[in-house]
Amino acid sequence: MKTLLLLLLPTLLNAQTMFPKDFVFGVANAPGQVEDELDDVWLKWGQQGNVRGWKVTAHPERRLEFWTKPEAELDLARDLGVQSFRMGVDWGRIMPTPTTFDSKAIEHYRSILKAVKARGMKVMLTLMHHSVPAWVQEQNGWHEEKTKAAFVQFSKRMIEEYAREVDWWVTFNEGNVYVVNAYVTGMWPPGEKSSPLALFALGPIRGSGVVAMDYMTDAHNEIYDWAHQKFPEIRIGLAHNMAHYTAVSWLDKIAAGFADRVMNWRMPERARGKMDFFGFNYYGAEWIKGQGIDLGLDVEYSESGRAIDVAGLLGLMRDIHQRFPKIPVIITENGVADVNDDIRGAYLVEHLLAVSQALSEGVPVQGYYVWSLTDNLEWSDGYCPKFGLTAVDRNSFERKPRASFKTYQGIIQSRTISAELRSQEWSKVLALQGKDRPFCRDADGITALDEAKPRPYSRQDWRLPESQRL
């Protein structure tokens, strides 16, 4: 067999990569990042000076006007050709008090969901995407078990309301990341800072951050059981953030292994048997150095500070399939911050090649969602990182598709990645190696910047290694 593969190698490298007819291509957004007229904890966080790029950006509070003008995004998504649109409902907008549901908000979201369907796209709906109602935050948030009951109540109502419009349900987007940034680093509202011991877990001994993650997972499990009793055909999962945690030195291996166990696997393992699909968001490697992230390595980073690691995506898909062999896999977010659109085309091509390789190995990958369709508010990173396939004029809110929009569009239409396309996109990267590009993260690997500063592109070859494709 090995000899046969070696003989076929030249053919394999020049062959077209095909995606099956039922493979779902999509794009994703979140209420707190795109909705206007949203008086939420993130609006207050930005007004208080805690969101980068807020003061130097025109109309920051309007975000992307997805509430009042959703057709601008939905028409773009339709023209892109995706089969699925991932969006969310804002818990606080729908439940402004612990005992009140806003019927007008519920109906307005229904109109948006129907607009998605009218454009020929399926819906993936997220119930909590990095934002809680102000009243939940005031009651100590996910530190309190009562928040679980409140979220379950909200989720049941949403499922009952939108069962006909929604094809896939996501209870929590990156619950692990939310806990770290809201309750440990203090970078997100409510801005709580605590010791890294908050993420410690050893048997019954759990830090406060781990307890919060466990409350979230328990809520997911309760919702899953209830929903499958009432709607047997429903599909529910998580959109769990996963990274390739890598040690800079042997001294950092313990920290990297700890991060992998707690951040990558704790929530999915606690939800075992309660997921109809394993959804995960992937942006690259986290090079662990001491108690932080190293941005000084000769590897390529996105302008938001994530180290590009295509092989890491393939490795995680293999690991997921090994640990959860009977469950479909969906990449619920993948993308790169790249305002000049210099490397995004190659980034998409290489990560989709990793998906194709996983499919060829029998990993049941059902879908891939790009983050994001349009530049938006990137949480506390603000408006500096640009993840969009489409740029937006912050004064007129006019959208302008970038070249990578057409690259992704072509892949969707043909369900093919040719050797020619791969070479074409990589040639753009080669032409820029060593030249400066905008960067939105400070040298500490944590602090975001209001405005980008120059940083040279890496000379590293970050494409999917051919050895990984056999």
C-alpha positions in Angstrom: 0.0 0.0 0.0 2.8 2.4 0.9 4.5 1.7 -2.5 1.2 2.4 -4.3 0.8 5.7 -2.5 4.3 6.8 -3.5 3.6 5.9 -7.1 0.3 7.9 -7.0 1.9 10.9 -5.2 2.4 13.1 -8.3 -1.2 12.5 -9.3 -2.6 13.2 -5.9 -0.8 16.5 -5.6 -2.2 17.7 -9.0 -5.7 16.3 -8.6 -8.7 18.4 -7.9 -10.0 18.3 -4.3 -13.8 17.6 -4.4 -16.4 18.2 -1.7 -19.5 15.9 -1.6 -22.9 17.3 -2.7 -24.3 17.3 0.8 -21.3 19.2 2.4 -22.5 22.5 3.8 -20.7 25.7 3.2 -21.7 28.6 5.4 -20.9 32.0 7.0 -21.5 33.1 10.6 -22.2 36.1 12.7 -23.4 37.0 16.3 -26.0 39.5 17.6 -23.5 41.4 19.8 -21.2 41.9 16.8 -23.7 42.9 14.1 -27.0 44.2 15.6 -27.9 47.8 15.9 -30.4 49.2 18.3 -29.1 46.8 20.9 -28.7 48.2 24.4 -26.6 45.3 25.8 -23.6 44.8 28.0 -21.3 45.2 25.1 -22.6 48.7 24.2 -22.0 49.8 27.7 -18.5 48.1 27.7 -17.6 50.1 24.6 -18.9 53.3 25.9 -16.8 52.8 29.1 -13.7 52.6 26.9 -13.1 48.9 27.1 -13.5 48.1 23.4 -10.5 48.8 21.2 -11.1 51.0 18.2 -14.4 52.3 19.6 -13.6 56.0 19.7 -11.7 56.0 16.4 -14.5 54.2 14.5 -17.5 55.9 13.0 -20.9 54.9 14.5 -19.5 52.1 16.6 -22.8 51.5 18.4 -24.6 50.7 15.1 -22.3 47.7 14.6 -23.5 46.3 11.2 -27.2 47.3 11.3 -28.3 43.7 11.1 -31.4 44.4 13.2 -32.8 47.2 11.0 -31.3 46.2 7.7 -30.6 42.4 7.7 -31.1 42.2 4.0 -27.7 43.8 3.4 -26.0 40.8 4.9 -28.4 38.2 3.7 -28.3 39.3 0.1 -24.5 39.1 0.3 -24.6 35.6 1.7 -27.1 34.5 -1.0 -24.8 35.9 -3.7 -21.9 34.1 -2.1 -23.7 30.9 -2.6 -23.6 29.4 0.9 -26.1 26.8 1.9 -26.3 27.9 5.5 -26.3 31.1 7.5 -25.3 31.0 11.1 -26.7 33.8 13.3 -27.9 34.2 16.9 -30.7 35.7 19.0 -29.7 38.1 21.8 -30.9 36.7 25.2 -31.2 40.2 26.7 -33.1 41.6 23.8 -35.7 38.8 24.1 -35.7 38.7 27.9 -35.2 42.3 29.1 -36.1 41.1 32.7 -36.0 37.8 34.4 -39.8 37.3 33.9 -40.5 39.1 30.6 -40.3 38.0 27.0 -40.5 40.7 24.4 -43.0 39.5 21.8 -42.0 42.2 19.3 -38.4 41.1 19.4 -39.4 37.4 19.0 -41.4 38.3 15.9 -38.6 40.5 14.5 -36.1 37.6 14.8 -38.7 35.3 13.2 -38.8 37.7 10.2 -35.0 37.6 9.9 -35.0 33.8 10.0 -37.7 33.6 7.3 -35.7 36.0 5.2 -32.7 33.6 5.5 -34.9 30.7 4.3 -36.4 32.8 1.5 -33.0 33.3 0.1 -32.5 29.5 -0.1 -30.2 29.1 3.0 -30.6 26.9 6.0 -30.3 28.4 9.5 -27.9 27.5 12.3 -29.1 29.5 15.4 -27.0 30.3 18.4 -28.7 30.9 21.8 -25.7 32.4 23.7 -22.8 34.0 21.8 -20.6 35.9 24.3 -23.3 38.1 25.8 -25.8 37.8 28.7 -28.7 40.1 29.7 -27.7 43.0 32.0 -29.9 41.4 34.8 -27.9 38.2 34.5 -24.7 40.0 34.8 -25.9 41.9 37.8 -26.8 38.6 39.5 -23.2 37.3 39.2 -23.7 35.7 35.8 -22.6 32.1 35.3 -21.0 32.0 38.7 -24.6 31.3 39.9 -26.5 28.1 39.4 -29.7 30.0 39.0 -28.4 31.4 35.7 -28.6 27.9 34.4 -32.3 27.7 35.1 -32.9 31.2 33.5 -31.0 30.1 30.3 -32.9 26.8 30.1 -36.2 28.8 30.3 -35.1 31.1 27.5 -33.8 28.3 25.3 -37.0 26.3 25.6 -39.0 29.3 24.5 -36.7 29.9 21.5 -36.9 26.3 20.4 -40.7 26.3 20.7 -40.9 29.6 18.7 -38.4 28.8 16.0 -38.5 25.0 15.5 -39.8 25.3 12.0 -37.2 27.9 10.9 -34.0 26.4 12.4 -32.0 23.5 11.0 -29.2 23.4 13.6 -29.2 24.7 17.1 -26.1 25.9 19.0 -26.7 26.4 22.7 -23.3 28.0 23.6 -20.7 29.6 21.4 -17.3 29.2 23.0 -18.4 28.9 26.6 -14.8 28.3 27.5 -13.6 31.5 26.0 -16.5 33.5 27.5 -15.6 32.3 31.0 -11.9 33.1 30.6 -12.4 36.6 29.2 -15.4 37.6 31.4 -14.3 36.0 34.7 -10.5 35.5 34.6 -8.7 38.0 32.4 -11.4 40.7 32.8 -11.2 41.7 29.2 -15.0 41.2 28.6 -17.9 42.4 30.6 -18.3 42.3 33.6 -14.5 42.7 33.7 -13.8 40.3 36.5 -10.2 39.4 37.1 -9.1 36.3 39.0 -6.2 33.9 39.4 -5.5 31.3 36.7 -6.4 28.9 39.5 -10.0 29.7 38.5 -9.5 27.3 35.6 -8.0 24.5 37.8 -9.8 21.2 37.8 -8.7 18.0 39.5 -11.6 15.6 40.3 -14.0 17.3 42.6 -11.7 20.3 43.1 -12.8 23.0 40.7 -11.9 26.6 40.3 -14.7 29.2 39.9 -14.1 29.4 36.1 -14.5 25.7 35.7 -17.6 25.7 37.8 -19.1 28.3 35.4 -18.2 26.2 32.4 -19.8 23.2 34.1 -23.0 25.2 34.7 -23.1 26.0 31.0 -22.6 22.3 30.0 -25.3 21.2 32.5 -27.7 23.7 30.9 -26.9 22.4 27.5 -27.5 18.8 28.6 -30.9 19.7 30.1 -31.9 21.6 27.0 -30.8 18.7 24.8 -32.9 16.1 26.7 -36.0 18.3 26.8 -35.8 19.3 23.1 -35.4 15.7 21.9 -38.5 14.6 23.9 -40.5 17.4 22.3 -38.9 17.6 18.8 -37.3 14.2 18.1 -35.7 15.3 14.8 -34.0 18.4 16.3 -30.2 18.8 15.9 -28.4 20.4 18.8 -24.7 20.9 19.5 -22.1 23.3 20.7 -19.8 25.8 18.9 -16.8 25.0 21.0 -13.6 27.0 20.7 -10.6 24.7 20.1 -6.9 25.5 19.5 -3.7 23.7 19.0 -2.0 24.4 22.3 1.7 24.2 21.7 4.6 24.7 24.1 7.4 27.1 23.2 9.8 25.2 25.4 9.8 22.0 27.4 9.0 24.0 30.5 5.8 25.2 28.9 4.5 21.7 28.1 2.7 21.3 31.3 0.8 24.5 30.8 0.0 23.6 27.2 -1.3 20.2 28.2 -3.4 21.8 31.0 -4.9 24.2 28.5 -5.7 21.4 26.1 -7.5 19.4 28.7 -9.6 22.2 30.2 -10.2 24.4 27.2 -10.4 21.9 24.4 -12.0 18.9 26.0 -13.8 19.5 29.3 -17.1 20.9 27.9 -17.4 18.3 25.1 -16.6 15.4 27.4 -19.3 16.6 29.9 -21.7 16.9 27.0 -20.9 13.4 25.6 -24.1 11.7 24.4 -25.9 15.1 24.3 -24.6 16.4 21.0 -26.1 15.7 17.6 -23.0 17.2 16.0 -19.6 18.2 17.3 -19.4 21.9 16.4 -16.1 23.7 16.9 -14.4 27.0 16.1 -10.8 27.0 15.0 -8.4 29.9 14.4 -5.0 28.3 14.9 -2.3 27.6 17.4 -1.7 29.1 20.8 2.0 29.1 21.5 2.2 28.9 25.3 5.1 30.8 27.0 4.9 31.1 30.7 1.5 32.4 31.6 0.9 34.0 28.2 1.0 33.7 24.4 4.2 34.2 22.5 3.8 36.4 19.4 7.6 36.6 18.8 8.0 33.4 16.9 8.8 33.1 13.2 5.3 31.8 12.3 2.5 33.6 10.5 -0.2 35.3 12.6 -3.5 36.8 11.8 -3.7 40.5 12.6 -5.6 39.6 15.7 -2.7 37.5 17.0 -3.8 33.9 16.2 -1.0 31.8 14.9 -1.9 30.1 11.6 -1.7 26.4 11.9 -3.5 24.4 9.2 -2.1 21.0 10.3 -3.5 21.8 13.8 -7.1 21.8 12.3 -6.5 18.4 10.7 -5.1 17.1 13.9 -8.1 18.3 15.9 -10.6 16.7 13.4 -8.8 13.4 13.8 -8.8 13.7 17.6 -12.5 14.6 17.7 -13.3 11.6 15.5 -11.2 9.3 17.7 -12.9 10.5 20.9 -16.4 10.8 19.5 -16.4 8.3 16.6 -20.2 8.3 15.9 -20.9 12.0 15.8 -20.9 14.3 12.8 -18.4 17.2 12.9 -19.1 20.8 11.8 -16.5 23.6 11.7 -18.8 26.3 13.0 -16.1 29.1 12.6 -12.8 29.4 10.8 -11.3 32.6 9.4 -8.4 35.1 9.5 -8.2 38.8 10.3 -6.5 40.3 7.2 -7.6 43.8 6.3 -5.6 43.9 3.1 -7.0 40.4 2.1 -3.4 39.3 1.3 -3.5 35.9 2.8 -7.2 35.1 3.3 -7.5 33.3 0.0 -4.7 31.0 0.8 -5.9 30.6 4.3 -9.3 29.4 3.1 -7.8 27.1 0.5 -5.4 25.4 2.9 -8.0 24.9 5.7 -10.5 23.5 3.3 -7.8 21.1 2.0 -7.4 20.0 5.6 -11.2 19.4 5.7 -11.0 17.4 2.5 -8.2 15.3 3.9 -10.2 14.6 7.0 -13.2 13.5 4.9 -11.0 11.2 2.9 -9.9 9.5 6.2 -13.5 8.9 7.2 -14.0 11.8 9.5 -17.7 12.8 9.0 -17.3 16.5 8.5 -20.7 17.9 7.4 -20.0 21.6 7.2 -17.6 24.6 7.2 -18.6 28.1 8.2 -16.3 31.1 7.5 -15.9 33.8 10.1 -17.0 36.2 8.9 -19.0 37.5 5.9 -18.4 41.1 6.8 -16.0 43.1 9.1 -17.7 43.6 12.4 -17.1 44.3 16.1 -14.6 41.7 17.3 -15.6 41.9 21.0 -13.0 43.6 23.1 -10.6 43.7 20.1 -13.1 46.1 18.7 -12.9 47.3 15.1 -9.2 46.9 14.4 -9.1 43.2 13.3 -10.9 42.7 9.9 -12.2 39.2 9.4 -14.6 39.9 6.7 -14.9 38.4 3.2 -16.5 41.8 2.7 -15.2 45.3 3.8 -17.7 47.8 5.2 -17.5 51.6 5.0 -18.3 52.7 8.6 -19.8 56.0 7.4 -22.2 54.8 4.7 -22.3 51.1 5.7 -21.7 50.2 2.1 -20.3 46.7 1.6 -17.5 45.9 -0.8 -16.6 42.2 -1.3 -12.9 41.4 -1.2 -11.1 39.1 -3.6 -11.4 36.3 -1.0 -15.2 36.6 -1.4 -14.8 35.4 -5.0 -12.3 32.7 -4.0 -14.8 31.2 -1.5 -17.6 31.7 -3.9 -15.8 29.8 -6.6 -15.0 26.9 -4.2 -18.7 26.7 -3.2 -19.9 26.8 -6.8 -17.5 24.1 -8.1 -17.1 22.2 -4.8 -13.5 21.9 -6.0 -10.1 23.2 -5.1 -7.7 22.8 -8.0 -3.9 22.6 -7.8 -4.0 25.8 -9.9 -6.1 27.7 -7.4 -3.8 26.6 -4.6 -0.7 27.7 -6.4 -2.4 31.0 -7.4 -3.3 31.9 -3.8 0.0 30.9 -2.4 1.9 33.0 -5.0 0.2 36.1 -3.4 1.6 35.1 0.0 5.1 34.5 -1.4 5.1 38.0 -2.9 4.5 39.6 0.5 6.9 37.6 2.7 9.1 39.9 4.7 7.0 43.0 4.0 5.0 44.8 6.6 1.4 44.2 7.3 -1.1 45.7 9.8 -1.2 44.0 13.2 -3.8 44.6 16.0 -2.2 42.9 19.0 0.5 44.2 21.2 3.7 42.3 22.0 2.3 40.7 25.2 0.0 38.6 23.1 -3.0 39.8 25.1 -3.5 43.6 24.7 -5.5 44.7 21.7 -4.8 47.9 19.8 -7.0 50.8 18.8 -5.2 51.1 15.5 -3.0 48.6 13.7 0.8 48.8 13.8 3.2 47.3 11.2 4.6 43.8 11.5 6.4 41.8 8.9 4.8 38.8 7.2 6.5 35.6 8.1 8.7 33.7 5.6 7.4 30.4 7.0 5.5 28.0 4.7 2.3 27.5 6.6 0.4 25.4 4.0 -0.9 22.0 4.8 2.1 19.7 4.6 1.8 17.2 1.8 2.8 14.4 4.2 -0.5 15.2 6.1 -2.5 14.5 3.0 -1.7 10.8 2.7 
